[in-house]
Amino acid sequence: MDSLRARYGLDDPLPLQYVRWLGQALRGDLGTSIRTREPVREMIISRVPITGQLALLAFTFALCIAIPVGVISAIKRNSPLDLAITTLAMAGVAIPNFFVGLLLILLFTYELRWLPSPGSYVALWEDPVRSLQLMILPAASLGLISAAVLMRLVRSSLLEVLAQDYIRTARAKGLKGRAVVLQHGLRNALLPVVTVLGLQFIHLLGGTVIIEQIFALPGLGRMVVSGIRASDFPVVQGFILFIGVVVVAGNLIVDLIYAALDPRITYN
């Protein structure tokens, strides 16, 4: 036990341990896994493509559903179609993504046999078709809640914008409804949506912890769960630090997108 304490520096005061760990982290050294003896940095780097592919696919899935459906719901306000879309969105927010994942596996893998069963992973650059087939269900399970949240936000934001004076002026000038909604309304309505997009992407990264367990994907989520079960503290610390960097970078990207969407926003 004394040898292990000396090896991991646990016999030093806590402030000294933290300063040493921080200095190593700034140099890219996140320590060594207690369980596997692998460098934590290498473990994270090898799993980032898997989790990144899953999160990006889920993000794309959410956007492709949320924006058009939210626009349709706003245009058809208070219609039966709007009521049906709103009801489905509320159900999407209420149903946990792991339950959706199990239902999708049961339907598309075991009943319809359209997609391969979970338990294997193929890199995108090795076999793109096979990789996408294995990622469709986990991406849909992960992106469903985000799609429901974003759809409701797009609807409410667009309704608020369409009630503005400049929208009525554009209609009075004779612009077609599609041009008014898409060119004048939607672009301004996306500003609050972009704010939530960064948070939703971070939420998707957190959701991979559960989804990767259900679909047996060897990504960051599965790595950190194994680290928690084995009390592998360097792995857990490295994962939390990585997620913190992603959060900061995501918020920075969102701020830059603000200026692209609205030229009135400048950063001095």
N, C-alpha and C positions, 0 to 999 in steps of 0.2 A: 504493500500500500504506500509506503514511503517512496518507493521507486516511481510508482505511477504519479504521485503528487509532484515529485520533482520533474518528471517528464513533461507534464502538462502545466507546470507552473502554479499548481494549486496551493503550494505552501507559501506563496508570496501574499502580501496584503492585497485586498481587492482593488484599490486605486492603481496599484502597480500592474496588476493583471489586466485591467481595462486599458491602461495606456499602452501596454505591450501589444494587446490584441488590436487596438486601433491603429497603431503604427504598422503592424503586419498587414492589416486590411487595406491601408492606403497603398501598400506596395503590391497588392493583389494576392497576398497570402492569407487565406481564410482558415488555415489550420488543416488538420488531418482527421478523417473520420475515425472515431474510436472503434466502430464495428468492422469496417472494411479496410482500414488503413490506407484509403485512397485520399489524395488531396481534395478538399472540399471544392476548390475552384474548378478542378477538372470534372468533378461530379456534376456541378451546376452547368458548366459549359456543354457537357455531353447531353444534358436533358433539356436545355433551353429550346432547341429546335422542335421538340415534341410538344412541349407546353405552349410554345409560341404559335405553332401551327394550329393547335386546338383553339387557343384563344382568338386568333385572327379569323379562323373559319366561323367561330361562334359570333364574333363581332360583325362579320360580313352578313351572316344569316340574320342577325337582329336588325341591321340597317336595311337590308333588302325587304324585310317585312314591315318594319316600323314606319319608314318614311312614306311609301305609297299608300299603305293602309291608313295611316294617320291623316294624310291629305284627303283621301276619299271620305273618311269619317267626318272631317271638318266641312267638306263641301256638301255632304248629305246630312247636315246637322239635324238631329231630332227625327230622322227618318227610321223606318224599321231596320235598314242596313246599318245605320249608325248605332242603334240600340244593340244589334247583334254583335257588332265589332267591339263595342264597349264591354259587353258581357264577357266575350271571349278574352279580352284584355285583362279583366278582373280575375278571371279564372287562371290565366297565365301567371299572374302575380302571386296567386294564392297557392298554386300547386308547386311543391318542391321539385327542383331539377333532378334529384336522384330518383324520385318516383316516376317522372317523365321518362328518364333513361331506361328504367326497368320496363315500362310499358312499350317503349319503342323497340327494345330488344325482343320482347315477347311477340310483338306484331310483325316486324320486318325481318327478324332472323329466324324465329321458330315457326311462325304461322305462314307467312308469305314466302319465306326463304329467298328474299330479294338481296339481302346483304349478308356478308360473312359474320360469323359469331365472334364476340369479343375474345381476347386472350392472346392476340398476336399484334405486332406492329411492324409496318414496312415504311421505311423512310421515303419522303416525297421524291427525292432525286433517284432512288433505286427503282421504284415502280409507282409512277404518279396515280395511275388508275386504281390500283390496289390500295394505295395509301388513302386516297380520297374515300373509297368505299368503306374503309375502316374508321374514318374520321367523321363521316356524315352523321351518324347517330349521336356520338358524344357532343359534336358541335351543335346539333339541333337541341339536345337536352340542355346544354349550357346556355344557349342563346335565346331560349324561349322566354325566360323571365325578363331579360334585357329588352327583347322585342316588345313585350307587353308594356313595360315602363316607358320606353321611348315613344311608342305609338300614342299613348295617352298624352305625353308631353307635346309631341308634334301637333296633335289635334287641338289641345288647349291653346298652345302658342299661336298656331295659325288662325284660330278663331279670333284671338285678341288682335292680331295684325289686320285681319280682314275687316275689322270694325273701325280702323283708323281713317282719318280724313283723306289721306293721299291715295288710299285704295278707292274711295268713292270718286275722287277726282279722276283717277285712271279709268274707271268705268264710264264716267261722264264724257271723257274724251273719245270713247268708242272702242277702247281696247277689248279684245276678246277675253272671255272668262279664263281660258287656259293661260294666256299671257299674264293676266293680272295675278292669278294664283301662283304660278311657277316663277315668274320673273320678278315680281314686286313683293308678293306675299311670303313665299316660302323662304327666300333668302334671308329676309329679316326675322322670320319665325325660327330660323335655325340657330340664332345666337344663344338662347337659353338651352337649346338641345345640345349644342356643342359643350356647354358647361357640364352637362350630365354625361356626355359621351366619355370624357376622361375618367369619371368615377365609375361608369359602367364597365369600362375595359379593365380597371383595377378589380372590380367585383368579379369579372369573368376569370381573372387570374386566380382569385381566391376560390372560386367555384371549381377550378380544376382539381383541387385537393380531393373532392368527393367523386367527381366524374371519372378521374383517372383510376380510382379504386374500382368503380363499377365496371369500367370497360378494360381494365387491366392494361393501361397505358403506362410505360416506364418513363414518366415525366417528372417534373419537379414536385408535383403534388404527392405522388406516390413515394418519392424520395424522402420528403419531410415527414410523412406519416410513419415510414419505417424508422426514421431518426428519432421521432418522438417515442415510439414504442420501445426502442432500444436505449433511450436516454443518451442518444448521440448528440451531445450539445453543440459541437462544432458544426454539424450539418444543419441543425435548427438555426443557429446564429447566422450561418452563411445564407440560408434561405431568406430569413427576415431582412438581412442587409440588402440582398438582391431585390426583394419586393419594395423596400424603401427607396432604392435608387430608381426603380421603375415608376413609382408613384410621383417622385419629383420630376422625372423626365416627362411623364404623361401630362402633368399640370403645366409644364413649360410649353409643350406642343399645343395644348389647348389655348394658352395665351397667344401664341403666334397665329393660330387659326382665326382668333377673334379679329386681328388686324386684316387678314385676307378677306373675311366676310364683310366687315364694316370698315371702310376707309376712315370713318370719323374717329376710330380708336387708334391712338398713337401711344408709343412708349418712349418717354424721355429719359 
